[in-house]
Amino acid sequence: MVWQQLYDPFNNIWLSSAVAAIPVVVMLVGLGFLHMKAHVAAALGLGSALLIAIFVFGMPAAMAGNATLYGAMFGLLPIGWIVLNIIFLHQLTTENGSFKVLQQSLTGITDDRRLQLLLIAFSFGAFFEGAAGFGTPVAVTGAILIGLGFSPLAASGLALIANTAPVAYGALGTPVIALAAVTGLDLHQLSSMIGRQLPFFSVLVPFWLIWAFAGFRGMIQIWPAILVTGVSFAIPQFLVSNFHGPWLVDVVAAIVSMVTLILFLKVWKPKKVWTSTALQGRKDDSASQVAPEPVKAASNVRPDRRAVIAAWVPWIVLTVFVFIWGIPDFKKWLDTISVFKIPFTGLHNLIEKVPPVVASPHKEAAVYTFNWLSATGSGIFIAAIVSGLLMKFSLGRLFGVYWRTIKLVKMSLLTIVIMLGLGYLTRYSGLDATLGLAFANTGALYPLFGTLLGWLGVALTGSDTAANVLFGGLQKVTAEQLGLNPILMASANSSGGVMGKMIDAQSIVVASTATRWFGHEGDILRYVFFHSIALAVLVGLLVTLQAYVPPFTLLVPTP
């Protein structure tokens, strides 16, 4: 029997939305203000969501349970599988000693912590976002930053802030491709429109990142390097997205940005080298107790070239495997020999989205894709095994390190499972659609609030792709009803969504796991929340200008 989603059980969209928001509020308050463990806060949010979905929104209990289980399985694969194997690789390089050499080689490029942030968190992280997405860049850059001696709060929070502008084109353009699929709008027009919104923030975010770390004065001291980093990323981002498509935007832009910054640092040096790894103006005593010893910037001992090459080999191997695993044709080939599709018989095509969320009734599929070989985490796992063998680990030692890694991240994996269960339950119960309809009732202010709807979607689901699937159709329908350009608002969903990436629960757990700052997810959330909402509002203001104010309106293509 098909169940139709109910979006306004109280016949008052604002009251219904307030009730629909309770699970998210419970989780965020528990995590950010009551200092609960992440899995406890997530479990309370999930429990309240089950009660509200079943008893207020009328979702059959069996369907609610299946939706939760569906999300939990997605939490294990692909998300948890990525986290586990990135930490495994990091453990191998740490135990081998090559990670310390890697740290020293990075300080050989620059001793300045602000410039290391630009190179690693922004540019290098953008490459992994473009090649893999799904938490990979935060896991990789967080691990590297903590190894360089950054405090856990700095490593976690700054990796999250940096992982914003590239997100819309992550995983070889998957969010944009999904947006085109659910809206029926032209893929290249959507890619172009997003590419006329995010480059502004590709220039802004590096400045914002260094300001968050070093304060305004510390940022101004290295403004030429920041400008070079941002502009060398923004220009390729605009050109590739507008004249090629969404697939290679981040990969090309990240490589150009990294190479440009490294070359620039050969001819320019800051007058004052910043060696602190603490956040400006913030004492982080709890963090310093678990942070590793920082690499000494003034060390006269530099590893020889052969040792440096050996230290970079695992990360080069990782980069190659992640990129190969991200190629659509290669993934399809792997799927032909390894994928299993598991329909949730009590959920698949039994829930129907109805207007005004969609233009016409639409049944929600629920087929779990067990792509054990083509999943990004599998590529990372193989890269870690290959790297371990190259580092002369025996199979026995590899197994031992892997087992210790599982024990290290087990609570983080549990948290991710619960949080993804909550995210999928809100999607299939229609709670998130109810929140979306409240945003759609803002009239002339909709360009701003529609952008924030994308931010909310990513904050709830942890994925720009999922947020586009969730709200893309609603953005198109609402834009047409209000006389706005549907390409503009569908693109705004993705561009606004990137700023929600830093506060979504799964990204925060990935960050805390990569930096081994377990139990401090609330501290990370409190640190990044202001940055997230402030940047999302700025995106919304830009979209509003593009909707109403010349010459910004000239940037919007005709559908």
N, C-alpha and C positions, 0 to 999 in steps of 0.2 A: 504494500500500500504506500502510495506516494504522499509525503508530508510537505505541505507548502509552508515556507518560512513566513513568520508573522513579525512584522517590523514595528508595530505600534500597539502593543497590547493594552495600553492605558488610554488610547485615543487622544494622546497628547505626546507629540514627538519629543518634546524636551524632557518630560517625565520618563518616558520610555528610554530615552538616551541616557538619562542619569542612572537608571537601574542597570542598563546594559554596560555602563562603565564601571560598575562596582568591582568586578573581578580584577580589572587592570589596576584600579585604585588600591584594592587590597594588596596586590602583589607589590606595587611600587612603594606604598607606604610602609609595608612590612620590610621591604628591602632597603629603602632609602632613609627611613626615619626611625623605625623600631629596631634596626640593626639585627634583624633576623638572618639566619643562615639562608642562602639563596634557595636551597631546595625546600625549606620550610615555607618561605614566603610564596614560592611558586605553587606549592601544594595547597596552601590556603586560597590562593587565587583560583586554582583549578576547582577546588571544592565549591567555592561560591559560584563559579561559572556553571557547574553542573546543576546546582540548585535553581539558579535563575533560568537557565536554558529549559529545564524540565518543567518547573512549576509556574514560571511567569510567561515564557515564550512558547510553551506547549510542545516542546520537542520530545518525541518518544524517548524513554529512558535508554532503551537498547541502542537507538541511533546515537544518543549522546555518548554512551560508552564506546561505541565503535569509532566515532569521530576522534575521541581522546586517544584510543589505541592507535589509530591511523597516524595521528600527529606524533605519538611517542616513537613509532617505528621510523618515521622520517627524522626524528631527532637522533636516532642511532646511526642511520644511514640516509643521507650523506653527512650530516653535520658532525655528529660525534666521531665518526670514522676519520674525518679530516683532523680534528683536534688530537685524537689519540696518536695518529701517525706523525703529525708535526712534532709533538712532544717527544715521541720516540726518536726521531732524527736528532732533535736537540740534545737528548740524553746521550746518544751515541757520540756526538761531536764533543760534548762536555767531558765524558769519561775518557775519550781518546786524547783530549788535550788540544785538539785542533780548533775548538771554539775560542780558546784563549788567544791563539795565533790570529784567528779571524778578527778578534777585537783589536789586537795590536795593529793589524793591517788597515783597519778602518780609521784608527787614529793616525795612521800614516798619511791618509788622504787629508784629514783635518783633525786637529785636537779639539776644536771648538764643538761643544755639545749641541749648540743650536744648528750648526751646519750638518752635524751627524743626523739630527732629526730630519732636516730637509731631505737628505740623501736617502735615509733608510725608511723613515715612517711615511713620507709623502711619495717620493719618486719610486723607490724600490717596492713599497707597498702597493702602489698603483699598478705595477707590472703584475703582481700576483692577483690583484683584483681583476684585471683584464683577462688573465689566463685562466683563473679558477673561480674566484669569488667564494661565496658561502663560508666566510670566516677565515679563509686561508691567509689573507694579508695581515690581519690582526694577530693571528697565531704566530706567523713568521716574524714580523717586525717586533711584536711584543717580546718574543724570546731573545731576539738580537739586542734590543735595547736594554733588557734586564741584564744580559751578559756584559754589556758595556758599562754597567754600573749605575744606570738610571734607577731611581727608587721605583718600587712596584706601582705606586700611584701614578708617577710620571710616565712610566713605560706603558701602563694600561691605558690611561686617559688620553695620552697624546697619540698613541697608535689608533685609538678610536676616532679622534678628531681628524687625523690625517686621512682616514679611510672614509671620505665623504664624496668629494667631487668625482672620483672615478667610478662610483658604485653603479650609476645608471647604465654604463656600458660594460659592467662586470661579466665575467664568464663568457667572453667573446660575444657580447651584445645580447645575452639571454633576456634581460629585463625588457629591452626595446622590442625584441622579437615577440615576446609574450604579449606585450601591450598591443602590438599590431594585430595579433591573432584574436584577442578578445574584443577589440573595438572595431575591427574591419577597416581601420584607417590605413593609409599607405605607409609602409615600413620606412621608406626613404624620407618621407615628409616628417614622420615622427623623429627619426634619427637627426634630421636637420634641425628641427625645432628645439630638441633637447640640446643640440650642439650650438644653439644660439642663446641658451640660458646658462648652462654650466660653465662655459669658459670664463665668465665674469668671476665665478667662485673658485675656479682653478687658480686664478691670480690672487684672490682674497684669502683663501684657506691657508696657504703657506704663511702669510703675514699673521693670520689669526692663530695658527699653531705655535709660532715662535712667541707671539705676545702672551699666549696662555702659559708658556713655559718660563720665559725670561722677563716678562713685563714689557711695558712700552719702550723703556730706554734700551733694554737688551735687544729688542726687535729692531729699533732704529739703527743700532750699531752695525747691523749686517743687512740693511735693506737692499743693497745691490744684489747680493746673493739670493735673497728671497724673491726679488723681482725676476731675476734670471730663471729661477726654478719654476715660478708660476707661469710666466709668459712662455717659456719653452715647452710647457705642458699644454697651456691653453690654445696656442696656435695650431699645433697638430690635432688637438682634440676637435677644434672647429673644422679644420680642413678635411680630416678623415670622415667625420660624422656627416658633413654636408656633401662631399664629393665622392665618397666611397660607400659608406654604410656603417652600421653599428658594430661590425664584427671585430675589427682590429684597432678601434679607437684608443683604448687604454694601453694596449701593448705598444703601439707606435709612440704615443705621447709619453709614456713612462720611459722608454728607451732614449728618446730625444732629450727628455728632461735630465735623466741621470748623466748622460754623456756631456750635455751642455754644462751642467753644474760642475762636474769634475774638471772639465777643461777650463772653466772660469776660475776655479780655485787654484789653478796653476799660475794665474797671473794676478789674482786678487787675494788679499788676506785681511781679516779684520784687525783693527788697531789693538783691540783687547780680546784675548782669547778667553772664552767662557768655559771653565772646567767644571762648574757645579752641575750635579745631576738632580738637584732638588727643584721642585716647582717654586718659582719666584714668590716670596712673601708667604710661603706656607711651610710650617714645620711639620715634618712627617716622621715622627719618632717611631711609630709602629712600623712604618715601612722600612726604616733603616735597619731594624732588627733582622729583617729577612732578606734584605738586598745583598747581593754578592759584592765582593770587593771591586770597586771600579778600576778600570784600566788607568794607570798613571799616565796622564797626558804628557808629562815632561820626561818620561823614561828615555834613557839613551840607548836601551837595548831594543833593537828591531830584529824581527825574525828574517832569515835569509829568504831569497826569492822562491826557492824550492819549497820551503815550509809554508809560505804564504799560498802558493798555488795549491798545495795539498790541502790546506785549510779551507780554500774556496771550493774545492772539488765537490763536496757533498751538496753545497748550495747551488752549484752549477748543474749538477745532476738533477736536483729537485726542480730547478727552473725548467730544464729540458723536458722532464717527465710531465710536469704540470701543464706545460704548453701543449705537448703532444696529446695529453688526455683531454685537453679542451677543444681540440679540433673536431668539429661536428661529424665529419665523415669517418674519422677514426673511432669516435664514440659509437657511431651507428654500427660500424664493423664489429666492435667488441660486443655490442648488444646482441648481434645476431648469433653469437656463440655462448652468451653468458646470462642474458637477462631473463628474469622471471617476473611475470605480471600477476599480481594477486588481488583480485577484486574483493572488496569488502561487501559480502553478499547482503548484509544487513544495513548497508549504507549506500552502496553504488547505485546511482540513478534513482534513488528513493527520496531525495530531497530536491525540492524545486524552488529556485529563485524566481520571484515574480516582480512585475512592475510595482513601484517606479525604480527599483534598483537596476532592473534590466528592461530593455525595450519590449521583450516578449518572454513568456515563461521559459525557464531554462533549467534542465535537470543537472545536478551536480554529480560529476563522476567521482569515484573513490576507488582507484586502482593503484595499489602500492607497487612501485617498480623496484624490484630487488636486483639492481644492476651492480652486482658485487664486483665485477671486473672493470666496468667503465666509469664507476664512481671516482671522483677526483681523489678521494682518500686512498683508493687502491693504487693510483699512480704514485701518490706520496709514499705509501707503504713499500712499493717496489723500489722507488728511489732511495728510501732509507736502507733497505736490504742491500742494494747495489753499493751504496756509499759505505755501509758497514763492512762489506767484504773488501772494498778498496782500502779501508782503514785497518785491514788485517784482523777484524773480529772473526772468531770462530762461530759456527752455527750455535754452539752451546751458549756462548756469551751473548749472542744476539737474542736468543730466547730469554736469557736471564734479564737483560735490559728491558725487553718488551714486557715481561711479567711485572717488573718493578714499575714500568710506565703505567700499566693498567691499574695497579694499586694506587699510584700517584693521582690519577685523574678520575677515579671511580665516582667520587661524589659530584664532580663537575659533569660527568656523563649523565648521572641521575638527574641533575638539575636541568640539563638540556632536554632530556626526555620529558620531564614534567612540563617545562615551559612550551615545548612544541605541542604537547597534548592540549594545553590551554589555548594556544594559538589556533589550532585546527578546530577545536570545539567552538570557539567564538565565530569562526568562519562558517561552519556548517549549521550552527544554530541561528545565524543571522544577527547575532549581537553586534558584530562589527558593521554590518549594513545599516543597522539602526543608527549607530553613531555617524555613519556617512550621510544618512538622510538629514540629520540635524545640521551638518555642515552645508548641505545643499539648500537649506532654507534661509540662506544669508543674502539672497538677492544680488544687488549690485556689488556687494563685497565678496562675491563668490570666487573671483580670481585669487584673492588672498586666502580665503578659507578652503577653497578647493586644493590649493597647494599644501595647506596644513593637513588636509585629508590624506594626501600621499605620505606626509610625515607620520601621521597616526598609523597608516597602514603598515609601514615598515617597522615602526615601534612595536606594533602588535605581532607581526608575523616574522620579523627578523630578516626579511628579504624584499628587495625592490621588485623582484620578479613576482613574488606572491602578492605584494601590494598592488601591482599593476593588474594582475589577474582579478584581484578582489574588487578594486574600485575603478578600473579602467572603463568598464561599461557604464557605470554610474556617472563618471566624469563626462563621457560623451553625451549621454541622455540629458543630463542637467545643463550642459553647455548649449545644446540645441534648444532646450526650453527657454533659456535666458537670452538667446540671441548671441551667444559667444562662439568663438571659433573652437570646434571640438578638438582640432589638432593641438591648439594651444593648451587646453585644459587637460587633455590626456597626457601631453608632455609634462605639464606642471605636476601631475601626479607622480611621475618618475623623478623629476628634478627636485621636488620638495621632499620626496621620500628619502633621498640620499642623506639628508640631515637627520633623519630618524634612525639611521643605521647605528649611530654611536650610543643610543640609549636602549636599543632593543635588548631584551634579556639574554638572548643566546650570545650576542656579540660581547656583552659584558662578562658572561661566564667564560667564553673563549679567552678574553683578555686576562681574566684572573687566573685561568689555568696556565696560559702561556708564561705568565710572570710569577707563577707559584704563589699567588697572593690569595689563597683560598679563604673563603669566609669574609672577604672585604668587598664583595660585590656592591654593597650599599655605598661604600666610600667612593667607588668608581662612578656609580650612578649619580651621586650628588655632585661630583666634580664636573661631569660632562653635560649635565642636564641643561644648564644655562646656555652653554655653547650650542647645544642642539636646537633649542627653541629659538634662540636669537638668529642663528643662520637660516633656519626654516622661514622665519618671518621675513628676512631679507630676500629670500627666494620668492616668497609670496608677493612682496612689494614690486619686485622686478616683473613678475607675471602680470600684476595689475597694470603696470606701465605698458607692457606689451599688449594688454587687452584694450586700453583706452587712450593712451597718450602718444601722439606722433613725436618724434620719428620712431619710437619703439615699436609701434604697430606695423611698421614696414618690415620688421623681422619675422612676422607671422605669415607662413605660406597659406595660400588659398586651398581649401580642401577639395 
